Amino acid sequence: MKKSIACIAYDNGKVLIALRNPTGQMGNRWEFPGGKVEDGEDEKVSIIREMSEEFGITVEVLNKITTGSFTHNDKKSLLEVYQIKLPHDGMKQKYVLTEHQDYKWVDINDIPCDNFVDSDLSIYPEVKKYIENLK
């Protein structure tokens, strides 16, 4: 079974979300940053690699939040969800985006208002509960 990771960055009462590039089936939709875990790759190594490739930053992996699953093109995947710590908030010093066209910090309660990818919406209740316990 394929495995993906979702990275939850929480800072100052907000969560980082990113807008996918306009191409592909999930184009122009918001998501938690993350990506695919390569064969033989440790989840934490995958998180560090994905955030470096897609945002140009080195992150610290903190806690595992939950595991979910989703089906995409009739293929089932596990979705491993981790809290990460970013080196900065990307506002004054912008992130270098390669897979996304934009990003923003939002209140966890506002996520269902955005055009969010289905796989991330499936883990949203657990992420919301986790974030609320951090406050």
N, C-alpha and C positions, 0 to 999 in steps of 0.2 A: 504494500500500500504506500502511496506517495505521502510525503509529509511536508507541511508548510509551517511557517512561523508568523506570528503577529506580534509586533512590538508595541508595547504600551508605554509611552513617555508621559509622565505626569509631573507637572510643575506649576506651582502657584495657583492651584485650583483648576487647572486646565489640562486637557489631553491633546497630544499632537495627532492630527489626521492629515492625509495627503490625497490630492486629486490626481488620479491616474491620467496618463497621456491619452489623447483622444482615440488612439487605435485599439483594435482588439475588442473582444466581447464585453469586457468590463471597462472600456474606455469612458472617460469623462465621469467616472464615479469615484466617490470618496472611499478611503480605506484607512485602516491602521497600517503603518509601514510594516514591511516584512517581505516574505518571498518563499521560495522553495528551498527545502533542505536537500542538498546534493547527496547522491549515494555515498554511504560511508562517512558522512559528515556529522559531527556532533552538533546538536541544536544550538548551543551557545556560540560555537565557531560560525555557524550559519548566520546567526543574528549579527555578529560583528562584521562578517563579510558583506551581507546584504546592505547594512546601514552604511558601510564604507562605499560600496558600489553605487548605491542609489541616492545617498545624501552627502557623501564626501566627508563623513565624520567617523570618529572612533567612539563607540559607546561602551558603557559598562552594563553587563547583564546582571540584574538584581534577582528577582524572584519569579518562579513559575506561578502563573495565575490559574490557568485551567487548560484542559484539553478539549477540543471540540472536533467535529467532523463535518465535511460538506461533500457534495457531489458536483463535479464539473465535467461536462461532456461525457456523462455516464461513468465517470471514474471517481471512486471514493478516495478522499484524502483526509488525513488527520491534520488538525490545526492546533499547534502548540503555541500557547500564549504566555509571553513573558513581560514583566516590567523591566524597562531599561532606563539608564541614566544617560542623558545627553551631555556633551561638553559645554554647550551653550544653547540658547533658545531659538537661534536662527533668525532673529529679528534684526539686530544691528549688523551682525555678520551672517549673511545669507548662506543657507545650505546649497550645495551644488547638486541640482536635481538631474537625474538621468532617466528615470522611469515615471516621473510625475511632472505635472505642469504647475502645481502650486501646493502649498501646505498652510495650515492654520492651527491655532490653539483654540479649542472649544470646551465649553462646559460639558461634562459627561452626559448630562440630561438632554443636550441639544443634538446628539448624534442621530437619533431617529428622524430628525428634521432634514438632514442632508441626504442626498442620493447615494446611500452607502451600499457597498457590495454585499451580496447575500451572505457569503461565508462569514464576514465580520459581524453582520447583524445577528447571526446565530450564536455567537459567543458574547454579544453585547450584555445580556443580563448578568453574566458572571463577572465581566469586566467592570460593569457599573457597581456591583456589590463590593468588589475589591477596592475600587477607587473611593467609594463612600466610607469604607473602613479606614482609609488613609487620612481622611480629613480631620 
